[in-house]
């Protein structure tokens, strides 16, 4: 599983990129994506975690709340989290995460559990052996608000390559089409940031909302970036994501 020598600092924010080994696919169908989402939620926990047991427990709790007519059937969050997940975007062969470390060695342990847990699931499902992810993940320390805003936008705009593969070299030809695609892209946190309800329990959004100016600020920033065809000041870490 990804191993890191550097020390991550509590309270600091990092952009993480985790890629598949040999550029293979991490997610081959919808169930894989759902499992990935479930993994970054459930494995963000210092306590030992078994996905099957956690899923069964969540179903039982929801059913109990429903039977007791206790309103919304949300499950209490009792995790002892390694990190706050601020944003995420899943691509077929890599994962973007924007996280704040809140426990010593939190990022390293979180990524280890995600890699081992999802990797085991994928190997069992597809009857294969070996690593699913590359042996190390890329990370960049977010040093200021300007960088945070740019990475937030770029992370959520990354799925644009699924409908316009050459946008980085040639620009975005159909910005309105791309904007609509991103707003409806299920496998990122963007929909939750612009007023929807997709996977709201996965991310801690309050801090980003303050920086970006709420839901409208998040949408305006991504829309502006897309309409400008991605012509924006870049930071060194963006070269890791092509």
N, C-alpha and C positions, 0 to 999 in steps of 0.2 A: 504494500500500500504506500501511497505517496509519503516520502520521508523528507523532512526539512531540517537543515542545520540552524537556520536563523531563528532568532527569538522574536516571537510576536508579543506586542505590548498590550496589556489590558487597557481598555478604553479607546484604543486606536482602531481605525477602519482600514480594511484591506480589500482590494479587488482580487478575487481568486478565479483562476481558469484551470479547470480539470479536463484533460483530453483523453480520448480513447487510445488504447495502444494501437500503433500502426495505422492510425486514422480510421479504425473500424467504426461501426455504428454502436453507440451506447444504447440508443432507443430505436427499436425496430418496429414497434407497434404502439397503439394507444395504451395498452396495459403496462408497457415498460415505462412510459412517461408517468403514468399514475404512480407506479412503484417508486420512480425517482423522486417525485414530489413527496410521497409518504416517507421516503428514506431521509430526506434532508430535514423533515420535521421530527420524526421519531428518533433519529440518531443524534440529534442535537440535545443530548441528555447524558449526564454523567452516570446515571443509573444503568445497569445492564438492561439491554433492550432486545426483545425478540419480536419481530414484526408481526408474526402470526398471533402471538398472545396479545399484543397491543391492539390489533385490529378487532379481535374477539371482544376484548374489554371495552373498546369504544362502542361497538354495536350494543353490548349489554347496557352500558350507561345511557346511551341514547334511548333505548327501548324503555328503560326504567323511568327516565325523565318524561317521556311521552305518556306512559301509563299514569304517572302522577299528575299529569296536566300542569307541568311546571314551566309552561311557556316554551321559548326557543330551546331546541334540543342540543345546545352546545355542550361539549365535553370539557370539564374543568382541566386547566393546564397545570399539571403537577410535575412538569419536567424540571430538572436541575440543569439549565442550559449551559453549554460551552460558549456560545456566541449568540449575538442578535443577528438574525438574517435580515438585512435591510432591503435587499433586492435579489432577484435571481432571473436567469433566462436559460432554458434548456434548448440546445441545438442537437441535431441527430448524433454528432460525434464529439461534442464538448459541452461543458457546463460553465456558466458564469455565476459567480456569487459575490455580492457585496456584503461584507460582514463586519461586525464590531466584536472584538474579543472581550469576554467578560469574566473568563476564568483563566488561571495560569495554564499555559499550553493548550488553551481551548481550541484554537484553530487546528493545531496539529492533531489533536485527539478527535475532533469532529470529522476532519477529512479522512482520518484513518478508519473511523467507524462507517462512514458513508461508502468509502471505497471497498472495504471488506464486505459490508452488508449487501450493497447493491451488486457487487461483483459475484458474490456467492449465489444470489438470486439469478443473475444472468447466466452463469455457468450451468446451474441446474436446469434452467428453462431450455437452453439451447444445446445442452449435452456437450459442453466443452470444458477445457481445463485451462488454468493459467490466469494471468492478469487481464482484467478488462480495461483498466486505466493505465496511463503512463506512470512510471515509477516516481515521478515528482509532479507536483502541481505548481503552476506559476502564481506568483503573488506580487502585488504592488501596494505599497503603503500610500494611503490617501493623505496628502499633506496639508490641504487647505480646501476651503469651500468651493473655489472655482474648479479645482480638479474633481471634487466630489460631484458637482453638477454635470460636468462633462462625462464622467464615467457612468453616472446614472442614466443619462440620455443614450450614450453609446451602447451600454449594456442592453437596454430595452429596444434599441433600434437594430441590434444584431440580427434578429430573425428576418430582416428585410432581404438578406441574401438568399432566402429560400424562394423568393419570387423574382428577385433581380440579382442573379449571381455575380454580376460584374460591376455592381454599383460603386465599389471602392475605386475602381480604375476609370469608369466611364460616367459616374454620377448616377443619380436616380432619375429614370426617364418618366415614370408615372407616380409622382409624389402622393397624389390623393389615393391612389390604389394601395400604395405602401402604407399610408397612414391608417386606412381602414383595416388592412391586414394586421398591422401591429395591435390595433385596438381589440381585435378579435382573436389574437394569438393566445391559445389557452395555456401554453407551457412557459409562461413568465409571470412576473408579479405586476406587469404594467396595468392589466385590467383592474386589479385591486387599487392601484394608485390613481386611477381616473374615475373612480366612483362605482365601479362594478364590484361583484362579489364572486371571486373565483377560488382562490386558496387563501383567504384572509388570515387564517391562523398561522401560516408559515412565516409571515414577515412582521417585523416591528417597524411601522411606517411613520410614527409620530415625528421622529427626528428629521427624516427626509422631507416630510411635509413642511416643516419649519424652514428648511433650507430652500426648497423649491417653490414655496408659496402655495401650498395646498394642492388639491386635485387639479384645479385649473392651471396652476403654474407647471405642474408635471406635464400635462397635456400640451400646453403652449410651447414648452421647451422642446419636446420631442417633435411636434409638428413643425416648428421653425427649423429645426435641424434637418428634417427630411426635405422640406421645401427648398432649403439651401443646398440640397444634394450632398449633405455631409461635409460641406466646406466649413470646417470649424477648427480652431486651434487644437492640436492633438498633443497628447502626453506620450511618453515613451512606451508605456505598457500596451498601448493600442496595437503595436506591431506584433504582440503575442497572440492576437486574436484572429488573424486573417485565416 
